[in-house]
Amino acid sequence: MRRVALKGLWLRRGRSLLTTLAVVLGVAMVCGTYILTDTIDKAFNSIFTAASSQTSAVVTAKEFVEESSSGRGTLPASLLEKVRGAEGVAEVSPTVEATGFGTDQIRLVLDGKTIGNENAPKLGVGADFSGSERLNPFDLVDGEFPGAEGEIALLKGLADDEDLAVGDTIGVAAQGGTEDFEIVGVAQFGEVDSLGGATFGLFDLATAQRLLNKPDQLDVISVASSTGVPDDQLKTSLQDALGADVRVRTGDEQAASDSEDIEEALSFIRYFLLAFGFIALGVGAFVIYNTLTITVAQRVRELATLRALGASGRQVRRSVLIEGLVLGVLASAVGLVLGYFLASGLSAIFVALGIDLPKTDQVVKTRTIVVSIAIGVIVTAVASIAPARRATRISPIAAMQEGAKLAPKLTTRKPIWGLAVLALAAALLGVGAFAGLEVETGLLMIAGGCLVLFVAVSMLAHRVIEPIARTLGRPLRAVSGATGHLASENAARNPARTASTAGALMIGLALVTIVATLGEGLRSSSRDALEQQVTADFVVTSGNGYDTIPRAVGEAVAGVPGAEVFPIRHDRVKAFGDEVSVDAVREGSEAVVNVSAVPEQDEAILERGYAADNGLAIGSEFSFTGPDGRRFGLTVAGFQDRTSVQNIDPVLAKVIINQATFDESFPRPGDQYVLVAGTPALAAIDAALAAFPDVEADTRAGWVDTRVEGINMLLSLLYVLLALSVIVSLFGMVNTLVLTVFERTREIGMLRAVGMSRRQVRRMVRGESVITALIGATLGLPLGLLLAALMAKALEDEGMSFAVPVFSLIAFTIVAIIAGIIAAIAPARRAARLDVLRALQYE
């Protein structure tokens, strides 16, 4: 039976190829995801290894706040002498670093514009490169390391991308305006010559301290041990000499910590992309199930003959399962190869959407191969079980009679099972949307209900296929006459098959509709939130709208005639065991932003929910820990209320303090926004900002539009990834049409014999395909709207609203029609080319 199964696959290799494509794309997505994230992980690890390969110990300040806009805590430069004097120390290398968060960035400027990806960090490091060669992780490619004011070295990848060389001039902007620097060197960071979309500049130590406003301060002190001194012993020696106020790690511990942070960040990208790979595999399972069901039905006499020749029912089942297993292995192998190339495509998508991470030679781990092949084989094998069981549900004698068919599936006779699954889906969805659960729990319930609902609709869809097909076929019958009538009847002829074929497309379109609907609601809610909160005439922000900007920006705008400036400071602190954002406003800010009052010195206005969660009332005293470890006390002076809509995009943080208090409490304060009231010309504001390349000014309406449109980047990424499931469903439609053309070979021959032209045959097959695709849209679009409405209900308290994306739904319907037309191209051509006499003899 194994030989029979393999020979059967070879004889039907065209159909087998179409079947495997459904799994190939899903496996390729999973494989490509692992390769991409493993490659990025290797690039970062290469950087960390280069930085610590010769480093015995690393001294840094303790980290109190992970995502501070003004950078992490620093070390006093005076600590350097204590480090040098510790037992076992041979060499030291002090550095100052721009972390790439908020105002702790160093921007590189060409022709008045910041280079690199606007969403990527702008990094930099200052060091005494003439000091310890052993502790220098950079390798010169050309020129020399910077050693004086006004000098900079670049990474090779950035220099090549921007066509820069030693001797050229480049602009540099950090806490102040842009300054010109001479490029004196080009270097590599270990094996990596580029950090993706991030930029990286090398400076001498004093220059970096001035640029980042860190006078007499250091970020890191790298230490090399004397000969024969173990790293752990040096770590202990340094900790004893420096005390508990600083953090000392061995070089290996520092590299491991950095790698762990990157792995945590990459895990989100990995699981995010894997989710879409599994969606594509799920749709592929529909396709495989449908294809094998049809092929088994078409081979009923062949399988019955095997039974008559002595094959047992178990052997027949095994032969069908072997076919599925072989298809799964082949599909997984091809998907594995395709995934290698798809990794580059995924990287290009992220780059196009403004997310560019450092990469090196592609990494293919054993885990990637095992997981990719395993899931492809498992999905195919599971999808083969039901067709294999059905292969033995007809007696050999009856099956060998002309016109014999397999018995109908259980679901066609017992809708109670489908209704039971539908009831379970309704329960999950209802509890998730209306039971008042926590947001995460509610969305999890809705997600589970969504999966169960897809199963329920798939089980029950065949009962409504016939009226839907005839309704959708009316325009086709009116336009195409007899061919349109035949196309409509063919689509309704086998409701179970049509439902299964349309079901794959239904899932893809439902998911796309959910994204479009939630995106429309998010845009609408975000616009309302921003318009409710900000009433300023102009808004000045960073280029990406979210990084903090130097205080010098507000000072520059304040010099514009007719401009009244209200900066909103921003940073993060730790309080009550968690990190929280803090904003600061100045007197008169009530006129431009929805702050209930401007707190006095050492007072705070708290968002009412945050105060309640932490048991704070008016007059309560509490304290925060800043990024440099200093604690400062505040008194609750009042509460700030938010509407549910404002929760979707709050302009002000949960804690609002006085600007003078803020400036005293944070080492390098920066502004999230600079709100401008009055009648200045926008051109005059732009002129005042000419020295700040990554800062933008806009009218209030323009700022709202820009911020709302930023949602489109996420939607575009989701559309691209969900398109994979639609493509998989397209292969399923092609598969079904090809198989039905085989099935109706004699029928098509008879139609040709009585006068139907080849063009009419093509039109008939194409019409059937379009109707099937529209059935998928008819089921998928309302399903997507329903699920999006339930999700919006669960997120109601977070400000999410429900809005129907009319134009998107029209576009998705058009996409379904186009998909139907494309899916019919090959089957329609084959049907039209059938030889009439041979077709009449076909059995």
C-alpha positions, 0 to 999 in steps of 0.5 A, a space after each residue: 500500500 505504501 508503493 500504491 500511495 507513492 505511485 498515486 502521488 506521482 501520477 497526480 503530481 500536479 494536484 499534489 503540488 497545488 496541495 503542498 503550496 498551502 502548507 509551504 507558505 505557512 512553514 516558510 513564514 515560521 521558518 523565516 521568522 526564526 531565521 530573521 530573529 536568530 540572525 538579529 540576535 546573533 548580530 547583537 551578540 556579536 556586538 556584546 561579545 566584541 565589547 566584553 571579549 577583553 573586558 574582565 569587569 564592568 562598572 556602572 551606576 545602578 539602574 533605577 529606571 529602565 526607560 528613562 528619557 534622560 538616560 540612566 544614572 551616571 558615575 562621578 569621574 572621580 570614581 576612576 581613581 578608585 577603580 585604578 587603585 583596586 587590587 588586580 586592576 591592570 587597565 581601565 577605559 572610561 566611556 560616556 554613552 548615548 543610550 538612544 532614549 529620549 534626549 540621551 541621543 546623538 543625532 548625525 546630520 547631513 543637509 539639515 536632516 537627521 540620517 538613519 531611521 527616524 524610529 531607530 535610536 541615535 547612539 554614540 560613545 565617547 572614550 579615550 581611544 589612545 588609552 587601553 587598546 585591549 579594552 577598545 571594542 572597535 577596529 579601525 578600517 580607515 583613518 584614526 580614532 577621534 582624539 580632540 574636539 570637533 572630530 568623529 568616527 563612523 561605523 563602516 556601514 553608515 559611511 558606505 550608505 551615506 557615501 562618507 569618507 575620512 575628511 568629510 564633514 558631518 553635523 552632530 546634534 545632541 542636547 543643543 543645536 547642530 555642530 559640524 564635525 570632521 570625520 577622522 576615522 571609519 571603524 567596525 564594532 566587532 564583526 558588525 559594521 552597521 547597526 541597521 537603522 540606528 546611527 553610531 558616532 565615536 567621539 573623544 571623552 570630553 566631547 561626548 561629555 559636553 554633547 550629552 550634558 554629562 560634565 565630570 560624569 561617566 556611564 561605564 568604566 571597563 576594567 582589564 585584570 592583571 595577569 593571573 587574576 580571575 574575573 570573579 576575584 576582580 569583581 569582588 575587589 572592585 565591589 569592595 573598593 567602590 561600595 554598594 552604590 555602584 554595580 560591578 559585573 564581570 565582562 561575561 555577566 555584562 554580555 549575558 545581561 545585554 543579550 538577555 535584554 535583546 532576547 526579551 525584545 526580540 521575543 515579541 517580534 518572534 511571537 508576533 510573526 509566528 502568530 501569522 505563520 500559524 494562521 496561514 498554516 491553519 488556513 492551509 489545513 482547510 485547504 489540505 482537508 478539502 483537497 484530500 476529501 475531493 480526491 478521495 471522493 474522485 478515487 472511490 472506484 479506485 479505492 474500492 478496487 483495491 478493497 476487492 483485490 484484498 486490501 483491508 479498510 485499515 490499509 486503505 486508510 493508511 494509504 491516504 494517511 501516507 499520502 498526507 504524510 508525504 505531502 507534509 514532508 515535501 511541503 515542509 522541506 520546500 517551506 524550509 528552503 523558501 523560509 530562508 529567502 522569506 527572512 530577507 523579505 520580512 527584513 525588507 518589510 520592517 525596513 520599509 515600515 521604519 524598523 531596521 535592526 542590525 543583521 549579519 549572515 543568516 542563522 539557521 539553527 537546528 531548532 528552526 529546521 525541526 520546528 518547521 518540518 514538525 509543524 508542517 507534517 503535523 498540520 498535514 497529517 491532522 488534516 488527512 485523518 478525516 478524508 482517510 476515514 471516509 475512504 472506507 465508508 463505502 462497500 467495495 461492491 457498491 463503490 465499483 458501480 458507476 456513479 458511486 459516491 461516498 456517504 455524506 459527512 457526519 456534519 451534513 446529517 447532524 447540525 446539532 454538533 455545529 450548533 453546540 460549537 456555535 453556542 460555545 463560541 457565543 458563550 466565550 465571546 459574550 463573557 469576554 465582551 460583556 462580563 466586565 473582566 480585566 482587559 487582558 482576560 476579556 481579550 483572551 476570551 474573545 480570541 478563544 471564542 473567535 477560533 471556536 466561532 470559525 470552527 462553528 461557521 465552517 461546520 454550519 456554512 454548507 447549510 446556507 451555501 445554496 441560497 447564498 450562491 444563487 443570490 450572488 449568481 443573479 448578476 452573473 446570470 443576468 450578464 452571462 446568460 446560460 454560462 452564468 446560470 451554470 456557474 451559479 448551479 455548479 457553485 451550489 451543486 456541492 454545498 459542503 465542498 463550496 463551504 470548505 473552499 470558501 471557508 479558507 478565504 472566509 478566515 483570511 477576510 474575517 481577520 483582515 476585517 477585524 484589523 481594518 475595523 479596529 484600526 478605523 476605531 483606533 484612528 477615530 478615538 485617537 483623533 477625538 482624544 488629541 483634540 479634547 486634550 490639546 488646544 494650543 495653536 502649534 505643537 513642536 515634537 521630535 521627528 517621530 513624535 514620541 522621543 523627548 527633545 532638548 529644553 533648548 528647543 522651547 527656548 528657541 521657539 520662545 524667541 519667535 515674535 507672538 509666540 507664547 511657549 508652554 513646554 511639557 517636560 517628560 521622564 519616567 520614575 519608579 514609585 510603588 514598585 513600578 515605573 510610571 511616567 511623570 510630566 511637568 507643566 508651567 504656569 498658564 498651561 491650562 490654556 493649551 492642554 487639559 490640565 486641571 491645575 498647575 501644581 505648586 513646588 513639590 506638589 503633584 496632580 495625579 490621575 484619579 485612577 492611579 491615586 486610587 490604586 495606590 491609596 492616595 488622597 489630597 494631602 497625601 505624601 509620597 516619593 519617587 525614585 529618579 533615574 539617577 537614584 535620587 528620591 524626591 517627595 511630593 504632596 498630592 494637590 489634586 486629581 486629573 480626570 480622563 474620559 475613556 476616549 482620552 485613555 486611548 492616547 493620553 497627552 499628559 502622564 498619570 503624575 503631573 508636577 511643577 516644572 521647577 520641581 522637575 528640573 531640580 529632580 532630573 539630571 538632564 530634563 527634556 520636553 515631550 511637547 512644546 505647545 505654542 499659543 499666539 499668532 506666530 507664523 509657522 514659517 517663523 517657528 520652523 526658522 527658529 528650529 533650523 538648528 534642531 534637525 530632528 524636531 518638527 513644528 505643526 499646527 494643532 490640526 496638522 499634528 493631530 493628523 500626523 499622529 493619527 496617521 501613524 497608526 497606518 504603519 501598524 495596519 500596513 504591517 498587519 495587512 501584509 502579514 495577513 495577506 499570506 493567509 489570503 494567498 493560501 486560501 487562493 491556492 485552495 480555490 485553485 486546487 478545488 477548481 482543478 479537481 472539479 474540472 477533473 471531476 466534470 471532464 465528461 460533463 464539460 465534453 458534453 457541453 462542448 459537444 452541444 455547442 458551448 465555446 471554449 470562451 464560454 467554458 472559461 467564463 463558466 469556470 471563472 464565474 464559479 470561482 468568483 461566486 465561491 470567493 464572494 461566498 467567502 467574503 459574504 461570510 468573512 466580512 460580517 464575521 470580522 465586523 462582529 468580532 471587531 465590535 466585541 473587541 471594541 466593547 471589551 476595550 471600551 473603558 480604554 477609549 476604543 470605539 467601533 467604526 465601520 471601515 466602509 471603503 476598506 470593506 468595499 476594497 476587500 470585496 473587490 480583492 475577493 473578486 480578483 482572487 476568484 478571477 486569478 484562481 480560475 485562470 489555470 483551471 479555466 484554461 485547462 477546461 477549455 482545452 479539453 479534447 471533446 471526444 476524449 472528454 466524452 470517454 472520460 470516466 
